[in-house]
Amino acid sequence: MEFTTERLHIRPFKEEDLEDVFQIYSNEASCQYLLHSAWTVEDKQVHFKKKLNNHLLTNEKPLSLAVVRESEVIGDLSVWYTGMKDTVEIGYSFARSASGKGYASEAVEGLIQKLFAEKGVHRIQANLDARNEASLRLCERVGMRKEAHFIQDFWNKGEWTDSIVFGILKSDLKK
């Protein structure tokens, strides 16, 4: 999957994206609400190789996409099938330097449009740490609805955390 928005190019990752992606995932604050810890110099190649290998969405394999502004990777979009018929989950991470400029909304809106149009999905969902207010606001901005708030349902990084699930159907898209 590859597409452009007004200001961004979304495409599969390339070898030359490693250092830009490392800048996103080596930041402790950026990884605070993710399921993994910050990347280190020692493990960045291993983590990045997974993103390179996830270039095609299948029932068995997730899709990882680079969000490129000019020639810099400023974000990472992920999509995977949940196991429920025609349902995918999305995830995203963006560089701190891209914050507050609307890039995340633009990229995620484009991804949602593409998934409904080209992959024939019925439902798209996002499951996030309830403390991640920026992600919560992003889901709302792109038209997703809050469907559930689970209390201390997930053990991550040594603590119980709350989860919030957002969802959107093709029929929810603005006409």
C-alpha positions in Angstrom: 0.0 0.0 0.0 1.3 3.4 -0.9 -0.5 6.8 -1.2 -0.1 10.5 -0.8 -2.0 13.1 1.1 -1.8 16.8 0.8 1.5 17.1 2.5 2.7 13.5 3.1 3.8 10.4 1.3 2.9 7.1 2.9 4.8 4.0 1.7 6.5 0.8 2.9 9.7 1.3 4.8 13.1 1.3 3.0 16.6 0.5 4.3 17.5 4.2 4.3 14.7 5.0 6.8 16.5 3.3 9.7 17.9 6.5 11.4 14.7 8.5 11.0 12.7 5.6 12.6 15.3 5.2 15.3 14.8 8.9 16.2 11.1 8.1 16.8 11.5 4.9 18.8 14.7 5.8 20.8 12.7 8.5 22.6 11.5 7.2 25.9 8.6 9.7 25.9 7.4 8.5 22.5 7.4 4.9 23.7 5.8 5.6 27.1 2.4 4.2 26.1 3.6 1.6 23.5 3.9 -2.1 24.3 7.7 -2.0 23.8 10.5 0.0 25.4 12.6 2.6 23.6 14.9 1.1 21.0 18.6 1.1 21.7 21.6 1.4 19.3 22.2 -2.3 20.0 18.7 -3.5 19.0 17.5 -1.0 16.4 18.5 -3.2 13.5 16.4 -6.1 14.8 13.3 -4.0 15.4 13.7 -2.1 12.1 14.1 -5.4 10.1 10.6 -6.4 11.2 9.2 -3.1 9.8 11.0 -3.8 6.5 9.5 -7.3 6.3 5.9 -6.0 7.0 5.3 -4.5 3.6 2.1 -6.4 2.7 -1.0 -6.7 4.8 -2.2 -10.4 5.1 -4.2 -12.3 7.6 -0.9 -13.6 9.0 1.3 -10.5 8.8 0.9 -6.9 9.7 1.6 -3.9 7.4 4.1 -1.2 8.5 4.1 2.1 6.6 6.5 5.1 6.7 4.9 8.5 6.9 7.3 10.8 4.9 7.3 14.6 4.9 9.7 15.9 2.2 12.5 13.3 2.6 12.2 12.6 6.3 10.2 9.8 7.9 8.2 11.5 10.6 5.8 8.6 11.5 5.0 5.0 11.4 1.5 3.5 10.7 0.7 -0.2 11.4 -2.3 -2.3 10.4 -3.1 -5.9 11.3 -6.1 -8.1 11.1 -7.7 -8.8 14.4 -9.1 -12.3 13.7 -12.7 -10.9 13.4 -14.1 -11.0 9.9 -13.0 -7.9 7.9 -11.7 -6.1 10.9 -8.3 -4.4 11.3 -6.6 -2.6 14.1 -4.4 0.4 13.5 -1.5 1.8 15.4 0.8 4.8 14.9 3.8 6.6 16.2 5.1 10.0 15.2 8.3 12.0 15.8 8.1 14.6 18.6 9.2 17.1 16.0 6.0 16.4 14.0 3.7 17.1 16.9 1.0 19.8 16.7 1.2 20.2 12.9 -1.7 17.9 11.8 0.5 15.3 10.2 -0.8 12.4 12.3 -4.4 13.3 11.6 -3.7 13.6 7.9 -1.8 10.3 7.7 -4.4 8.3 9.8 -7.3 9.8 7.9 -5.6 8.8 4.6 -5.0 5.3 6.0 -8.6 4.9 7.0 -9.8 5.9 3.6 -7.4 3.5 1.9 -8.3 0.6 4.1 -12.0 1.0 3.5 -11.6 1.6 -0.3 -8.9 -0.9 -1.2 -9.0 -3.6 1.5 -12.7 -3.9 1.8 -12.6 -3.9 5.6 -15.8 -3.5 7.6 -14.4 -2.1 10.8 -11.2 -0.3 11.9 -10.3 -0.1 15.5 -7.6 1.4 17.7 -6.8 0.1 21.2 -4.8 2.5 23.3 -3.5 3.2 26.8 -6.1 5.4 28.4 -3.4 7.8 29.6 -2.4 8.6 26.1 -4.4 11.7 25.6 -2.7 12.7 22.3 -3.7 9.4 20.8 -7.2 9.7 22.2 -7.6 13.1 20.6 -6.3 11.8 17.3 -8.9 9.0 17.2 -11.6 11.6 17.8 -10.2 14.0 15.2 -10.3 11.3 12.5 -13.9 10.4 13.2 -13.5 7.3 15.4 -15.8 6.8 18.3 -14.9 5.7 21.8 -16.5 2.2 22.2 -15.0 1.0 25.5 -12.9 1.9 28.5 -11.5 -1.2 30.3 -10.2 -0.7 33.8 -6.8 -2.2 34.6 -7.2 -4.8 31.9 -3.6 -4.8 30.6 -0.3 -5.6 32.3 2.4 -3.6 30.6 5.9 -2.4 31.7 5.3 -3.5 35.3 1.9 -2.0 35.9 -1.8 -2.5 35.3 -3.1 0.0 32.7 -6.6 0.9 31.4 -7.4 0.5 27.8 -9.6 2.5 25.5 -11.0 1.1 22.3 -12.0 3.3 19.4 -13.7 2.1 16.2 -15.0 3.3 12.9 -17.2 1.7 10.2 -17.2 2.5 6.5 -20.7 3.8 7.0 -19.4 6.4 9.5 -17.3 8.1 6.9 -18.3 11.6 6.0 -20.2 11.5 2.7 
